[in-house]
C-alpha cells in the first residue's frame, strides 16, 4: 500500500473511533440522567 492509502485508512479509523466515543459518551450521559430522574421520582413519591 502506498502512503496515501495508509494515511486515508488511519483517518477513517480515527473518525470511526471518535464517532463511537462520542456516541457511547452520550449514551452514558443519558443513562446517568435517567437514573437521576428515576431516583428523584422515587423521592417525590414518598
Helices and strands as residue ranges (DSSP letters): H 3-44
